[in-house]
Amino acid sequence: MSLEGASMGLSREVPLDLIVYVDPVAYYNLPYNEKNSIAKAVGSVNWKFRGSGKHMMLIVPGRIGTSSQELGVPTTFADISEFEVICEVAESSAGYNPELSYGSHIFQDLVEAQILYTAVFEGKQTKEYHPEKLTKLPNLLTELFPELEKLHEVIRILDVSGKECTVYHDLKHERLLVTI
């Protein structure tokens, strides 16, 4: 992943241990009354690894923390507070578009918690984005949360600790790079 001018947060270089990826098309195809289960699953990951020292990245379609499930994943800040990086992804075929709302309460919480926010847009800000790399890694969802087996195609928990996966964010030049 390589982005320019699409991130908010302090400069950093952080090796990642886990990536939680919500597939935009699979999420879109979930029945409306089941979309909230994805927010709960994200919260379960957040709480399972709370205080563990794991560096985690969350990649979701559309807007994080929205109250409208058709716009993104309806999490609360408590569901995402342990993630090092939050990434919203555009997916025009499903109608998802990130929207950084600097004045919203959740973004104020991200800033205060020093969580890096970034967005993958469908345009010139996104230099490289290859989600297919994420789908090739083993999904630990059912190993960690057997009760969530029916969500296996929608949400992926990926152990990237041995893959030299690192987030590089340069605030001054407004660049973000995630290697994997």
N, C-alpha and C positions, 0 to 999 in steps of 0.2 A: 504494500500500500504506500503510495506516495501522493501527498496532497500539498497544495499551496494556498494560503489565505483562507483556510477552512477550519482553524483550530483556535481554542481558547484555553489558556493555561500557561503556567511557567515552563521555561525550557527544562528539558530533562532527557536523560538516557536511562532507560529502565529495561532490564531483561524480564520478559513475561514468563509466567508459569502456566497460566490457563487463559484460554479464550472461550468465551461463551458467545455463540453465534446463533442468531435467530434468522432463519431463512425467510426472506421477504415474500416470496411466492407461496411457500408452504404456509406461512402465517396468514397471508391474504386468503388462502383457500380454507382455512379453519372456519367452522361455523361460528357466527358472531358470538353465541353464548359460550364458546370455548376459548375465546381469545384471552380472557382474563387469566386462564390457567397458565399462560406463558409468563405473565407478570409474576404470578405466584412462584413459578419455577425459577425465574431469575432471582426472586427474593430468597428462595431456598438455597440457591448457590451462594448468594451473598452471606447468609447467616451461617451456612456450613463452614465457610472459610474465614469467618470473622476472627480477627486476632491471630491468624495462622502465619502471617507474614508473606502469604502468596501474593504475587503481583498479577492482577487479572485485568483483562480487557473485555468489555461487553460491546457487541456489534448487533444493532437492532434496526429494523426497518422504520422509516419515518421518524416520528417524534417520540422521544423518551419522556415519560411522565405525563403524557396527554390524558385527558379524561375521555377522549373520543377514540375508541378502539379502532375505528376505521382509519385513523391518522397515524397510529403507531402503537407501541406497547405501553399500557396504562400502569406504569410502576409509580411508586412513591420514592422519595429520596431514601427512605429506610431500606428499600429493596435493592438499591444500587450503591450504597455508601462505602462498601469495601472494594469497589473496582478502582483501579488506578487510571483507567482510560474508558471513556464512554464514546462510542462511535455510532452516529445515526447514518443510515444508508438510504439514498434515493433509489426507487425502483418504479419507473414510470408505468410499466406494464401492470402494476398493482396499485398505482396511485399514491405511492409514498414519497414524501419529500421532507428532508430535514428542515427544521426552522429554529434557528438560534434566537431565543427570546431573552435578551440580556436582562430585561426587567422582571422576568418570571421568578417565582420563589425557588423552583428547583435549580435554576442556573445560579442563583445567589448561593445556594447550598453547595453546588459543585465548586464554585470559586473559593468559598470558605474552607472546604475540605481539601483543596488543592488537587481535585480530580481533573484530569485533562479531558476536555471535550473536543471532539472532532466530527466532521461530517464528510461523507462521500457523496458528492453531487455528480450529476450526469452532465459534465461540462469541463471547461478548461482548468478548473481548480484541481480536478482529479487527474493526476498524471498516470497513476497505475493503481488498479484495484483488481485483484484476482481471487474472488470468493471460492472458486473451484478448488483452490489449494486447501481451503478449510474443509471441504467435503471429502477430501482424500484421507484425512486424519481420522483415527478411531474416535468414535463418539462415546464418552464415558457416562452419558446421562443415565442409562439404565443400571450401570454398575454402581453409581453413587446414589441414585434415586430410583429403585426398581418400580416404585408406584407410578412413575411418570413414563412408563414404556410407550404409551399411546402417543406421546409427543416426540418420539425419537426422530421423526422426519422433519420436525419444525425447529427444535432447539438442539444445539450440539454443544457439548462441553469437551474442550480439546486440551489435552496436556501438551504444552509446547516447551516445557522446561528443558528438555534435552535437545532442542532444535535450534538453539541460538536465536530465538525469536526476541527481538529487541525493538522498543519504541524509542525513536529519536525525535525530539521536538525542539525546534529552534524558534523561539518567540520573536527574536529580532528580525529574522528573515521570513517569518511566517511559513515555515516548512515543517512537515511531519513525514516521517518515514517509519514503516513497520517492516522489519525483515523477517522472513520465515523461509 
